[in-house]
């Protein structure tokens, strides 16, 4: 195919806005995952756009892992996507490793990227340091992880990627790789843009309120609320949340991160746009913690109940993932084939 042919050929994704988001099965999903991303996927993104939601299991292989745990957490993540309200009748739900185009395109992205820009990724530096300290070795895939992430996004002609602040650098690299590839070989890829969540973009650890509530990095879990925690566990974790010096309830992220985090969570759970508005309603930390705990319990109750129903019917979940993978494959293959041809690779059988 000539360069001009690549530029003018119509590829899937040229019409309705397409959104891609993924969850990594490296730990149990948390309140932070839900408030920061998953709730928005269900309430907004799947209704306003052609949305794909993916369990990005290949990314779980970049560090030391237990294969059985990766499989278990992948199924749990897929089930939770459905439990929070992601509807396979409205969007595409699938597992990354079930669609070969992700791995096929990842290699082309590695051939497009430079070593220097990979090494500059902040998450690589942080995770590599932890791997060296804890296990004594860093996998090459941890360095090239952003190339696979770029492939995840670019394979579908994605227009928008809902990301948190911690993934903004990776999305910018994806944009750079798409533009570089298009300049070199002709326009194959849509250059995606980031969309940032408006509320509770970063739910912090209840015991370390200056650290993001993460699902896999921390050894201690007392400050992490998991989506499948029992109500009493949720209450205990919130009631034991670290607060700050003094006793006045004020919203100040810099000076009072513990209280600010509780106000952020309460606002997100109750639909209040400005967490600072809630501060004046409380005369003590105890009252704030109690209301926050109950709000989180009630927010997660239907998620837990729906997850239990879905977990009891694994055949349904399997059918959703099978159909989703087929649909995703149909979207991705024409663009990935075009990218292979654009760089000079022979078509299969020709």
N, C-alpha and C positions, 0 to 999 in steps of 0.2 A: 504494500500500500504506500503511495506517495505521501509526502508530508502534507500536501494540499488536501489529499483525501482524508487524512486523519483530522485535519482542521474542520472540514465541512461535514463529515459524517455525523448524523444525529444519533446520539447515544441516550440510553435511558436516564431519567432524572432531569430532563430538560424542561419539564412542565411544572407540576406542583412542587412547592417547597419540600425538600427532603431533609429529614433530621436523623442523625445517628447518635446513639448513646450506648454505653456499655458498663457492665458491672464485672469486677474481677473476683473470681472465687478463691481468694486467699484467706478469707476469714468470714465469720458470720456478719451479715449485714446489720447496720446500726441505725440508731435514731438519726445520726448525722447523714447517713446515706439517704434516708427517707425524706427528711426535711430539706436537705440540700439539693436533692435531685429527683428521687423516684416519685414523690408526690406530684411534682410538676409534670413529669412525664405522663402520668395518668390523668391529671386534671386539665392539662393544657395541650401539651405537644402532640399527643395522639389524635386530638380533635382538630387541630389547626393545620397539620402538615402530614405528609407521607412519612411516617416515623418507623425507624428500625431500632429495636432494643435487643442487645446482644449480651450473652454471658461470654466474656472474653477469656476463655479458659487457657488459651495458648500463653497469655501473659503470666499465668500462674507458674509457668515452668521456668521463669527467668531466675528463680532462687531455689534453694533446697526445699523440697516438698515431699509430702506423702501422697503417692498416686491415688490411694483409696480416698483420702481426704479431699483431694481436688475433685474427684468424681462426685463425692457426697455433697460438697459445697456447691458444685455447679448445678446439681439438681435442685438444691435448696434455693439457690439464687433465682433460678428460672421459676420455681414455684412461687417465690415471694414477689417476683415481678407481676405474676398473675394475681396474687393475693392483694397487692396494693391497688389494683384496678386497671393495670395495663390489659387491654382487650385485644386478643388476636383477631377479632373481626374488624378492628379499626387500624391495626398496625402489624408489624412483622416481628415476631419473637423467636429467637433462635440461638444456637450455640456456635461460637466462632469456629471451632475445629470441625464442625459439620459442613463448612463451606470452604472448599479448597482454595478459592480465589484469594482468601486472606493471605495464606502462605505464599501463593504464587506472586502476588503483587508486592509482598514484603521484600522479596529479593530485589525487585526492580527499584524499590525505594532505597535499599542499601546501596545499590549501584548509583543512585542519584545523590545520596547524602555524603558529607565529608566526615572524616574521623573527628576533626576538631569540633564541629558543631554538635556531634554526639557527646563528646566528652564535656562540653559546656552545660549539658542538661543538669539542672540542680538536683533533680530526683536521682539521677545516676550517681552523682557524688555522694549524696546522703545514703542511698541504699548500698552502694559499693563499700562505703566505710563500715556499715553495719555488718555486711556479709564477711568482710575481712576480719572484723573484730570477733564475730560470733562463730564463724565456721571455717575461716581460713582460706576462702576462695571466692572469686567473682566470676560468674558465667559470662561468656561473650554475649549471650542473648540479653543480659541486663543492659549492656552498652547499646545494643541495636534495637532495644525495645521500642524507641520512638518511631523507627521505620515500620514496624508492624502496626503500631497505632495509626500511623499515617495511611497505611494500606487499608486498615479497617474503615477509615473515613472516606478515602478517595475512591475505593472500589465501587461505591454506590452513587457517585455523583452528588454527594452530600452538600447541601447548602448551609446548614446550620448545625453546630455542635454545642449543646448545652454543657458548659464546663464550669468547674470551680476555679478559684484562683490558683490552686496547686497544679492544674493542668493547662494553664494558659500558655506556658512556655512551649509545651508539646504541640499545642494547636498552632502556634505561630510557626514552629518548624514544619508542620504539615503544610501550611500555606506556602512556605518557602519552597518545599520540595515539589509541590504541584506547579508552582510558577516556573521553577527551574526545568522540570521535565517538559512542560509545554513549550518553553523557549527552545529547548534542544531538539525536540522531536515532533513538534506540532501539538495543537491543542487537543488533549485527551481528557484532562481532568478539570472538574469544577473546583475553583478555589474556595474553600469553605470559610465561614466566619463564625466566631464564637458568640454565644448568647449567654450572658451571666445571670444566674438566679437573682431575684430581687430581695428576698427575705431569707434569713438564716442560711446564708451562703457557707458559713463555717461554724458548725456546732462544735464546741470545744469539750475536751475531756472534763468530766465533773470533778476529778481530783487534781488535774493539772490544767487549769482554765486558760493557759497560754498555749496549749498544744491541741491541735485538731483531734476530734474524736475519731480515731482510726479503728479499722476492723482487724488489722493483722500485724501491726508493727510493735505494739506495746505488750510487754509481758504481763503487766498488771491490768486487770479488767474491772476494777471497782468503779472506775470513772466512766465506763463505756456502757451505754444502754443498748442492748441488742433487740432487734425487732421481735424476736421470739422469747425474750425474757418473760417469766411469769410476773403477774401484777405485783406481788409482794417483793420480788427482786427489784423491779423498777422503782417502787416506792423507797426501798432501802437505799438504793444507789443515789436517788435524788435527795433524799433527806440527809444523807451523809456528804453531800456536795461541799467542796471547799468554798468558803466565802472569803471575805476580806476584813481588814482591820476596821474598827468602828462598828456602828450599829445602824446607821442611816441607810435606807435603801435608795441608792441613786444609780443612774445608768452612766457609767464611765468606763469604757473599754480599757483605757490606759491605766487608770488608778484602781479600779474595782473590777478586774476581769471576771472573778467568780460570780459576783452578783449580776454583772452584765450578761454573762452567759445564761444564767437562769432566766433573766428577763427576755433574752432572745428566744429561748426555747418556749417559754410561756406564751410570748406573742405569736410565734409561729404555730403553736398548737391551737390557739384560740382565735386566730385570724386578725389580730391587732397589727396594724401596719407599722406603728412606731413603738418599739419596746420601751422607750423612755417615758411614754404616756402611762405605762403600768407602774412605774416606780412610786409615784405619789399615792398609790392605793395601798401601800404596805408600810406598816410601822415597825416590822421586824423581819429578820431573815427567816425565822421559823415559819411565819405565815406564807412568805413567798415560796419557800421550799415545799410546803404542804400543797399549795395550789398548783405548783408546777408538777409535782409528782402525780397528782390526780389527773391533770390535763394530759400528761404523757400516757398514763395508763389508759385513759379513755380513747386517746388518739390511736393507740396500738391495738386496742381490743378487737376491732373488726378485722384487722390484718392478721392477727393470730388465729382468729376463728376461721377465716377464709383459708389460711394456709393449712390448717388441720383438715379441712374438707378436701382440698386439692391433694394433700399428701396421701390421703386415703384412696385416691383414684390416680395412681401413677400412669395408667394407660392414657388418660386424658392429657396429662402433661406431656407424655411422649408424643402424642399425636400433634399437639400444638407445636412442639419443637421440630418435628419431622416436616410438617407443612411449612413452618416458618423458614426452615433451611432451604427447602425447595424454592420458595418464593425469593429468598435472598440470593440464591445461586443464579436464578434467572435475571435478577437485576444486575449482579456484579459481573457475570461472565462476559457480556459483550464489551464492557469497558476494559476489563483486564486483558481480553484477547486483543483489543485494539492497541493497548499499551505494549504488549509483547511484539505485535507486528511493527509498531512505530519504532521500537529500538533496534529492529533488524532481525528478529528471530523468525524462523520459518514456521508457518502454520502446520499443525499436525497433519501428516499425510500429504503435505504439498511442498 
